[in-house]
């Protein structure tokens, strides 16, 4: 269930024009191509605030999800936390 607490602002995006674009119509000359390897190593960064106190909890994750994050190496729990925080921040607005 989604509860809307604030009225949504009217979008200024020209969705019909964007939907009509073909891939070859989009100019990407000023941006580097992001490879799947680069995306896999991406880290969500949200400002330079001091981190809040953390609490140790037990959470159940799908085995393949946990295995993938662990395979990314040291800091996988921090990356999971950063993704959860980004989701939370996006839905508080």
Protein Blocks (a to p, Z undefined) as FASTA:
>chain_A
ZZdfbdcdddfbdfklmmmpcfklpccklpccddfklmmmpccdedjbdcdddddddddd
dfklmmmmmmnoghklmmmmmmmmmmmmmmmZZ
